[in-house]
Amino acid sequence: MIFAGLDSKEYIVKKGIGKKEKIVGFEYRVFKSTEDAYDEDLDIDVIHEINQGIFPCIWINITYKLNVLTESDLMVIEQKLKLQRIASS
């Protein structure tokens, strides 16, 4: 659908990321401005460091089972999806 010089594409990924039963769920949100990051109680300086102050950007929260999904599993996901961690837990 095209609106006033804008276009969009919708995607569904057929193949999962291969971590069945390890990832419980995930949530994402589009940050349109600094205020959206404040809504999630995030350090805005860290967000600006990652996105260089450019909005919109996408925040993703992955929920996983402790002692089931390893740190190396997480690194594979982060590399595959080109994710940058906001803070270490």
Backbone bond lengths (Angstrom), bond angles and torsions (degrees), N, CA, C in turn:
res aa  C-N    CA-C-N  psi(-1)  N-CA   C-N-CA  omega(-1)  CA-C   N-CA-C  phi
1 M - - - 1.435 - - 1.526 108.43 -
2 I 1.307 118.24 131.69 1.454 122.20 -177.21 1.528 109.53 -114.36
3 F 1.333 116.76 129.74 1.455 123.21 178.07 1.522 109.61 -127.28
4 A 1.306 118.32 122.00 1.470 124.32 170.54 1.521 113.07 40.90
5 G 1.313 116.85 52.58 1.464 120.27 177.61 1.509 114.72 79.81
6 L 1.321 118.22 6.64 1.460 121.94 177.57 1.520 109.03 -109.07
7 D 1.299 116.24 150.89 1.454 121.12 177.72 1.519 107.62 -136.71
8 S 1.304 117.61 159.43 1.459 121.22 175.86 1.518 108.84 -145.07
9 K 1.294 115.15 154.79 1.456 122.39 175.96 1.511 107.62 -128.18
10 E 1.309 116.96 143.12 1.451 121.88 176.59 1.519 108.64 -113.96
11 Y 1.331 115.58 142.18 1.456 119.95 -175.10 1.522 110.84 -131.97
12 I 1.306 115.04 147.39 1.453 122.56 167.16 1.521 105.78 -128.86
13 V 1.315 116.06 129.32 1.452 120.17 179.05 1.520 107.95 -89.94
14 K 1.333 116.40 122.83 1.467 120.35 -177.58 1.520 111.80 -75.34
15 K 1.308 116.86 -32.73 1.455 120.49 -177.75 1.520 109.69 -100.98
16 G 1.317 116.20 130.19 1.461 120.34 177.16 1.512 111.01 -72.46
17 I 1.305 116.11 -177.41 1.458 118.96 -178.77 1.526 111.85 -93.09
18 G 1.334 117.30 12.51 1.453 121.44 170.46 1.512 115.15 76.28
19 K 1.310 119.33 24.37 1.461 121.48 -178.71 1.520 110.41 -123.88
20 K 1.313 115.98 41.54 1.460 122.55 -177.81 1.529 110.77 -53.49
21 E 1.310 115.16 135.59 1.461 125.02 178.49 1.526 113.26 68.56
22 K 1.332 118.42 1.53 1.457 120.85 175.28 1.519 110.08 -100.66
23 I 1.331 115.94 -37.45 1.450 120.43 177.60 1.523 107.75 -94.23
24 V 1.321 115.41 122.43 1.456 121.49 -177.39 1.521 110.39 -80.32
25 G 1.322 116.39 -36.58 1.449 119.76 179.94 1.516 110.79 -179.35
26 F 1.300 114.71 175.75 1.455 119.19 175.23 1.517 108.36 -150.50
27 E 1.307 113.72 158.62 1.448 121.55 -179.95 1.517 107.05 -138.01
28 Y 1.302 116.67 145.79 1.452 118.97 175.66 1.514 109.70 -137.54
29 R 1.297 114.47 157.41 1.455 120.55 178.72 1.518 108.70 -149.24
30 V 1.298 116.83 138.82 1.451 121.71 175.60 1.520 107.30 -85.95
31 F 1.322 115.75 122.58 1.460 121.08 174.07 1.520 107.50 -90.36
32 K 1.312 116.07 112.22 1.460 120.51 179.11 1.520 112.11 -86.80
33 S 1.343 116.15 -19.71 1.456 120.69 -178.37 1.527 109.58 -158.41
34 T 1.309 115.68 175.66 1.458 122.33 177.52 1.520 111.62 -56.57
35 E 1.321 117.38 -38.02 1.461 121.65 -177.92 1.527 112.17 -59.42
36 D 1.323 117.37 -34.33 1.466 120.51 178.37 1.525 111.27 -64.18
37 A 1.311 117.37 -37.52 1.466 120.86 177.38 1.522 110.27 -67.16
38 Y 1.333 117.45 -38.84 1.462 120.88 176.06 1.520 110.97 -62.41
39 D 1.337 117.87 -35.40 1.464 121.71 178.71 1.526 111.57 -59.37
40 E 1.327 117.41 -31.06 1.470 121.63 179.65 1.529 111.53 -93.07
41 D 1.341 116.24 7.81 1.467 122.97 178.48 1.536 111.85 58.56
42 L 1.329 115.88 44.69 1.451 122.18 -179.93 1.523 110.44 -103.30
43 D 1.312 116.02 154.61 1.461 122.15 177.45 1.520 108.64 -73.45
44 I 1.317 117.19 109.82 1.460 121.04 -174.94 1.519 112.01 -64.23
45 D 1.329 118.19 -30.12 1.471 120.24 178.01 1.524 111.12 -63.99
46 V 1.312 116.27 -38.38 1.469 120.66 178.01 1.525 110.27 -68.28
47 I 1.337 116.58 -41.88 1.467 120.47 177.85 1.524 109.84 -60.16
48 H 1.331 116.76 -45.98 1.471 120.54 -179.72 1.531 111.48 -64.76
49 E 1.322 116.90 -32.61 1.466 119.95 177.42 1.530 110.31 -65.50
50 I 1.331 116.67 -40.31 1.458 120.88 -178.58 1.524 111.67 -75.13
51 N 1.346 117.24 -46.58 1.465 119.31 -174.44 1.530 113.09 -97.39
52 Q 1.339 115.79 5.43 1.465 122.81 179.85 1.521 111.50 55.52
53 G 1.343 115.84 30.32 1.453 121.48 177.25 1.519 114.75 76.09
54 I 1.326 116.87 10.40 1.466 121.07 -176.60 1.528 109.66 -97.83
55 F 1.313 115.42 125.23 1.454 121.95 176.33 1.521 108.84 -118.38
56 P 1.326 118.87 151.37 1.456 127.88 5.33 1.529 112.06 -78.61
57 C 1.325 114.19 159.68 1.465 122.37 171.02 1.526 106.45 -141.22
58 I 1.315 116.77 169.32 1.464 120.94 -175.85 1.523 109.73 -115.53
59 W 1.327 115.72 128.25 1.463 123.04 174.40 1.519 107.43 -98.56
60 I 1.326 117.22 133.76 1.466 121.80 179.95 1.522 109.00 -128.81
61 N 1.321 116.12 134.35 1.459 122.44 175.28 1.521 106.93 -117.99
62 I 1.327 116.97 120.23 1.469 121.84 177.03 1.525 107.45 -106.04
63 T 1.332 116.70 124.79 1.460 122.19 178.01 1.525 108.16 -103.69
64 Y 1.316 115.85 128.06 1.465 120.29 -175.52 1.514 110.69 -137.97
65 K 1.329 115.11 164.32 1.454 121.82 -179.63 1.527 109.81 -83.04
66 L 1.336 115.69 124.71 1.462 120.80 177.08 1.523 109.80 -61.16
67 N 1.296 116.58 146.94 1.467 123.78 178.83 1.525 113.39 63.34
68 V 1.338 117.88 8.67 1.463 121.49 175.59 1.521 109.39 -116.04
69 L 1.316 116.33 -48.11 1.464 121.61 176.07 1.522 106.63 -94.14
70 T 1.308 116.68 116.36 1.461 120.98 -175.74 1.520 111.42 -83.36
71 E 1.317 115.53 166.63 1.461 120.86 176.72 1.525 110.65 -59.73
72 S 1.326 117.46 -37.50 1.473 119.52 178.39 1.528 110.87 -68.50
73 D 1.344 117.74 -34.51 1.467 120.84 173.54 1.526 110.32 -59.76
74 L 1.340 116.09 -45.00 1.460 120.52 178.89 1.519 111.52 -61.81
75 M 1.314 116.45 -41.41 1.463 120.11 -179.98 1.528 111.15 -62.37
76 V 1.330 117.38 -37.87 1.470 120.92 177.75 1.528 109.82 -62.81
77 I 1.328 116.40 -44.82 1.471 120.80 178.62 1.519 110.09 -61.60
78 E 1.328 116.43 -47.14 1.463 120.95 -178.53 1.528 111.62 -60.97
79 Q 1.315 116.14 -41.93 1.469 119.51 179.72 1.523 111.15 -69.40
80 K 1.330 116.77 -43.82 1.458 120.79 -178.08 1.524 111.80 -62.19
81 L 1.340 116.26 -41.28 1.454 120.93 -177.36 1.529 112.72 -96.88
82 K 1.344 116.52 1.73 1.466 122.69 -179.64 1.522 112.18 56.25
83 L 1.344 114.92 46.68 1.453 121.30 179.45 1.524 109.85 -89.31
84 Q 1.305 116.24 147.88 1.464 122.37 174.66 1.513 108.10 -119.42
85 R 1.319 116.66 126.86 1.457 120.69 -178.56 1.514 110.79 -69.23
86 I 1.321 115.08 140.27 1.456 120.71 175.68 1.524 109.26 -81.42
87 A 1.335 116.47 -45.33 1.459 120.92 -179.53 1.518 108.33 -154.35
88 S 1.316 116.33 149.18 1.460 120.23 176.73 1.509 109.40 -81.56
89 S 1.320 115.19 143.35 1.462 119.96 178.49 1.512 109.22 -100.92
